[in-house]
Amino acid sequence: MRKKDIVFYVLILILVVLFLWQWLSKGALISQLSKAQNHNSQLQLLSGIGPLASTHIHADVKVYINSQSIDFSQRKYQLATSFIHFEEGIGDVVHVHATGMTMGHLFKSLKGDISNNCVALEKQNYCNENENKLKFYVNGKLNNEFSTYVIHDLDRILVSYGSENEAEIQNQLGSITNLAPRYSAEG
């Protein structure tokens, strides 16, 4: 065999090996991606959360801690997750982009938490004690679902912790904006 032929066959052999390596590694990658998608689907099924973009709804939300309104228009609260967030520097309207999103999900996205007797924000816990109580209202009505409440389009939600009397609660309920319809209409 001539030297040219040997070089030619070696190049062919190298190309075949590279082709096989690429084909096998892509197959492994596709297999891993498929497994990851399967696990993601299982997690969504178990959690009750739909895939991203399975809905596009809006709700007006107001949170008071000891009679002080939390300003969710601050940058640290904006676009916390793709699934549920405040955006555009507006802290009164929560945008929900996946079905099944709850108030618990909203608070967790803000690095906080909410339960039936505590709310946590900014690494501070506010729990029912003495005259200070956590209250949760949806569309003007007292609600006891707290973290498990699934947010619906155009909800008006109040979370209030403190020792407010009925008149103060009514003022807080009155402070909830009605901006969600504008965002839902824009789609």
Secondary structure, 3 states (H helix, E strand, C coil): CCHHHHHHHHHHHHHHHHHHHHHHHHHHHHHHHHHHHHHHHHHHHHHCCCCCCCCCEEEEEEEEECCEECCCCCHHHECCCCCEEEECCEEEEEEECCCCCEHHHHHHHCCCEECCCEEEECCEEEECECCEEEEEEECCEECCCHHHCECCCCCEEEEEEECCCHHHHHHHHHCCCCCHHHHHHHC
